Amino acid sequence: MSGEPTDCIFCQIVAGEIPATKVYEDDDVLAFLDIRPVSKGHTLVMPKAHFSDIFDAPPELLARIAQRIPLIAKAVQKAVDAEGLNIYQNNAAAAGQVVLHLHYHIIPRHAKDGALAPWSHVNYDEGEAQRTAERIAEHLDT
């Protein structure tokens, strides 16, 4: 476990030093409304203990968070009458992680809301997909 950094805004929220609009809390998990939401009801779900990302957090804690996300997501979706929602989690700045404290986004969506840009796609060259899959498989035991 990483130390509880005093400059982590999410750790400060857990400690009660910074206010947050909480929607769920238990011994391990805290969920609160994002202060810069993509859509109304945008909720962040995170462990109370500080871990920078999924690679830093123990699998048991990740499982506990995963068990709570459907409960929270369903409540968010119903509360804002969303037609759907995105659930995602970023690891490292290159992937869009702004606060380096493990957290998941629940973003309510409505048809054609334009809340998130469509993803761009890439194509594999001949044989590249197979080679990539093999390289991934080689690293699964590490």
C-alpha positions in Angstrom: 0.0 0.0 0.0 1.2 3.4 -0.8 1.5 5.9 2.0 -1.4 8.2 2.6 0.0 11.3 0.8 -1.0 14.6 2.4 -1.2 16.1 -1.1 -3.8 13.6 -2.4 -7.1 15.3 -2.7 -9.0 12.0 -2.4 -7.2 11.1 0.8 -8.1 14.6 2.1 -11.8 13.9 1.2 -11.6 10.5 3.1 -10.1 12.3 6.1 -12.9 14.9 6.1 -10.5 17.7 5.3 -12.2 18.6 2.0 -15.9 18.4 1.6 -17.5 16.0 -0.9 -21.1 15.2 -1.9 -21.0 11.5 -0.8 -23.5 9.0 -2.2 -22.1 5.8 -0.6 -19.6 4.9 2.1 -18.5 1.8 4.0 -15.3 0.6 5.7 -13.4 0.2 2.4 -15.2 2.3 -0.3 -16.3 5.8 -0.8 -18.4 7.2 -3.6 -19.1 10.8 -4.2 -20.2 13.2 -7.0 -17.4 14.4 -9.3 -16.9 18.2 -8.9 -16.4 18.5 -12.6 -19.0 16.1 -14.0 -19.2 14.9 -17.5 -23.0 14.6 -16.9 -25.2 15.1 -13.9 -24.8 12.2 -11.5 -21.2 11.5 -12.6 -19.9 9.6 -9.5 -16.4 8.5 -8.5 -16.0 5.3 -6.6 -12.7 4.7 -4.8 -11.0 2.8 -2.0 -10.6 4.8 1.2 -7.0 3.6 1.5 -4.6 5.2 -0.9 -3.5 3.2 -3.9 -2.3 4.9 -7.0 -3.9 2.6 -9.5 -5.1 -1.0 -10.1 -1.5 -2.3 -10.1 -0.9 -0.9 -6.6 -4.1 -2.2 -5.0 -4.5 -5.7 -3.6 -6.8 -8.0 -5.6 -9.0 -8.5 -2.5 -9.7 -4.7 -2.4 -10.4 -4.5 -6.1 -12.9 -7.3 -5.6 -14.7 -5.4 -2.8 -14.9 -2.3 -5.0 -16.2 -4.3 -7.9 -18.9 -5.8 -5.7 -20.1 -2.3 -4.9 -20.0 -0.7 -8.3 -23.2 -2.3 -9.6 -25.2 -1.2 -6.6 -23.9 2.4 -6.9 -24.2 2.4 -10.7 -27.9 1.3 -10.5 -28.7 4.0 -8.0 -27.0 6.6 -10.1 -28.8 5.5 -13.3 -32.2 5.6 -11.5 -31.6 8.9 -9.7 -30.8 10.8 -12.9 -33.1 8.7 -15.2 -30.2 7.8 -17.4 -30.7 5.6 -20.4 -27.3 4.0 -19.9 -23.9 4.7 -18.3 -20.2 4.3 -18.7 -18.0 2.8 -16.1 -14.3 3.2 -16.5 -11.1 3.6 -14.7 -7.8 5.2 -15.9 -4.3 4.2 -14.9 -1.5 6.8 -15.2 -1.5 10.2 -16.8 -1.1 8.8 -20.3 -4.5 7.2 -19.9 -6.2 10.3 -18.5 -5.8 9.7 -14.8 -5.7 13.1 -13.2 -5.8 12.2 -9.5 -3.3 9.5 -8.7 -5.6 7.7 -6.3 -7.4 4.6 -7.7 -10.9 5.5 -8.7 -13.7 4.5 -11.1 -16.0 6.8 -12.9 -19.7 6.1 -13.3 -21.0 8.5 -16.0 -24.8 8.6 -16.7 -25.6 8.7 -20.4 -28.6 9.7 -22.5 -28.9 9.0 -26.2 -27.0 11.5 -28.3 -25.8 13.5 -25.3 -22.4 14.0 -26.8 -20.9 13.6 -23.3 -17.9 11.6 -24.4 -16.2 11.7 -27.8 -16.3 8.4 -29.8 -13.2 6.3 -29.6 -10.9 6.2 -32.5 -9.9 2.7 -33.7 -6.7 1.2 -35.1 -6.1 -1.7 -37.4 -3.7 -4.6 -37.0 -1.3 -5.4 -39.8 -1.3 -9.0 -41.1 -0.3 -11.3 -38.3 0.1 -8.4 -35.8 -3.0 -9.3 -33.7 -1.7 -12.9 -33.2 1.8 -11.6 -32.2 0.3 -9.1 -29.8 -1.9 -11.7 -28.2 1.1 -14.0 -27.8 3.2 -11.2 -26.1 0.3 -10.5 -23.8 0.0 -14.1 -22.9 3.7 -14.2 -22.1 3.2 -11.5 -19.5 0.2 -13.0 -17.8 2.3 -14.9 -15.2 4.4 -11.9 -14.2 
